[in-house]
Structure formats: C-alpha cells, structure tokens
Amino acid sequence: MSPNNNNEMKIVNLTKNTVLAENAIVANTVFKRIKGLLGKKEINIGQALILKPCNSIHTLFMRFPIDVVFVEKRNRVVKIISCLKPWRLSGIYLTARLCIELPVDTIRSNLTSAGDTLSFID
C-alpha cells in the first residue's frame, strides 16, 4: 500500500520486519511540504513525516538533525541518509517519489538499507 491522504499511518520495513514509525503524517500539499518540520524543536521516536511527492530535501532553518529515507513508486528504498544535519541539502534522487523524515538513529536501529521494501498501513 502507498501513503494516501490519511493523517496518520504506520511505516513497516517488510524486508527487515521492523517498524520505522508508528505515527507518520503525510505532507502532500505544497504548503505542508514547504512547512515540513520547520518550527519544531524535535521529532520523537515513533514519529515520521512523509513528503509526497519528493525527490530531494533541505534542512535549512531546522533545529535538529534527521534520518531520511527516499522511496520509489514500488515502495522500495532508493537512498538513506543518516543524521542529516541542519542547514544541509540532500542529493536529488530521480526515481524517488516520496521522502520519509525520521528521528536520528531510526535507520540504524531498524537496519533499513537501500533496496528494502516498505509498507504504509492506515
């Protein structure tokens, strides 16, 4: 299943049989994607922000680092970035259709890697 317009969902790494986030919010409008995590002091363990559509991000004006997962249309992980610090730019991943922003250490603790398949559960 792909992320839709629902407010909260769970993200599961089917390949590793782990949970990336219990409470993921979908940002699927221009305003929601631009706002993203700006203004927040942190993102808690178990939370995530799904930017859709998205094939690159920035952390300009953010107050904290994040883990980042870029995902293609078949829900396979294209690229992971651990601990992207504030005031940085990601690369552009042309095959990515969405990006998941997570608390630092989520990727490491869940062993998520490129090629893994994710599931988005309402």
C-alpha positions as CSV (number, residue, x, y, z in Angstrom):
1,M,0.0,0.0,0.0
2,S,1.2,3.5,-0.7
3,P,0.8,6.6,1.5
4,N,-2.5,8.3,0.8
5,N,-4.2,11.4,2.3
6,N,-4.9,9.9,5.7
7,N,-3.5,11.8,8.6
8,E,-1.6,9.1,10.4
9,M,-0.1,5.8,9.3
10,K,2.4,3.2,10.3
11,I,5.5,2.5,8.3
12,V,6.9,-1.0,8.3
13,N,10.1,-2.3,6.7
14,L,8.9,-5.6,5.2
15,T,12.4,-6.7,4.3
16,K,13.7,-6.5,7.8
17,N,10.3,-7.0,9.6
18,T,10.8,-3.8,11.6
19,V,8.7,-0.7,12.3
20,L,10.1,2.6,11.2
21,A,7.3,4.8,12.5
22,E,4.0,4.2,14.4
23,N,2.7,7.7,13.7
24,A,3.6,9.0,10.3
25,I,2.0,12.1,8.9
26,V,1.6,12.7,5.2
27,A,2.5,16.1,3.8
28,N,1.0,16.0,0.3
29,T,0.2,19.7,-0.4
30,V,2.6,22.4,-1.4
31,F,2.1,24.2,1.9
32,K,2.5,21.1,4.1
33,R,5.7,20.1,2.2
34,I,7.2,23.6,2.5
35,K,6.5,23.7,6.2
36,G,7.7,20.2,6.8
37,L,9.4,20.0,10.2
38,L,10.2,23.8,10.3
39,G,9.4,25.3,13.7
40,K,9.5,22.0,15.5
41,K,12.1,21.5,18.3
42,E,12.3,17.8,17.7
43,I,10.7,14.7,16.1
44,N,10.0,12.0,18.6
45,I,10.8,8.3,18.3
46,G,8.0,6.6,16.5
47,Q,7.1,9.7,14.5
48,A,7.7,10.5,10.9
49,L,6.9,13.0,8.2
50,I,6.2,11.6,4.7
51,L,6.8,14.3,2.0
52,K,4.9,13.3,-1.2
53,P,5.8,13.9,-4.0
54,C,9.5,14.5,-3.1
55,N,12.9,13.5,-4.6
56,S,15.2,15.9,-2.6
57,I,15.0,17.9,0.6
58,H,16.8,20.5,2.6
59,T,17.2,21.1,6.3
60,L,17.6,24.9,6.1
61,F,16.2,26.7,9.2
62,M,15.7,23.3,11.0
63,R,16.8,23.0,14.7
64,F,17.8,19.3,14.7
65,P,19.3,16.5,12.5
66,I,17.1,13.8,10.9
67,D,17.3,10.5,9.3
68,V,16.0,10.4,5.7
69,V,14.6,7.7,3.5
70,F,13.8,8.2,-0.2
71,V,11.3,5.7,-1.7
72,E,10.4,4.9,-5.3
73,K,6.9,4.0,-6.6
74,R,7.0,0.3,-5.7
75,N,7.8,1.3,-2.1
76,R,11.5,0.2,-2.4
77,V,14.1,2.3,-0.6
78,V,16.2,4.2,-3.1
79,K,18.5,6.1,-0.7
80,I,19.0,6.5,3.0
81,I,20.8,9.4,4.8
82,S,21.6,9.0,8.4
83,C,21.8,12.1,10.6
84,L,21.3,14.9,8.0
85,K,22.3,18.0,10.0
86,P,20.5,21.4,9.9
87,W,21.5,23.7,7.0
88,R,22.2,20.9,4.6
89,L,20.8,19.7,1.2
90,S,20.2,16.2,0.1
91,G,21.0,15.0,-3.4
92,I,18.3,14.6,-6.0
93,Y,17.1,11.1,-6.5
94,L,15.2,11.0,-9.7
95,T,13.5,7.6,-9.1
96,A,12.2,8.7,-5.6
97,R,8.6,9.7,-5.4
98,L,8.5,10.3,-1.6
99,C,10.7,11.1,1.3
100,I,10.4,10.0,4.9
101,E,11.9,12.2,7.6
102,L,12.6,10.3,10.9
103,P,14.3,10.9,14.2
104,V,18.1,10.3,14.2
105,D,19.1,6.7,14.8
106,T,15.8,5.2,13.4
107,I,17.6,3.9,10.3
108,R,20.4,2.3,12.3
109,S,18.1,0.8,14.9
110,N,15.9,-0.7,12.2
111,L,18.7,-1.8,9.9
112,T,16.9,-0.1,7.0
113,S,19.0,0.0,3.8
114,A,18.7,0.7,0.1
115,G,16.6,-2.0,-1.7
116,D,14.4,-2.7,1.3
117,T,10.6,-2.7,0.7
118,L,8.4,-0.6,2.9
119,S,4.6,-0.8,3.7
120,F,2.4,2.0,4.7
121,I,-0.5,1.0,6.9
122,D,-3.6,3.2,7.6
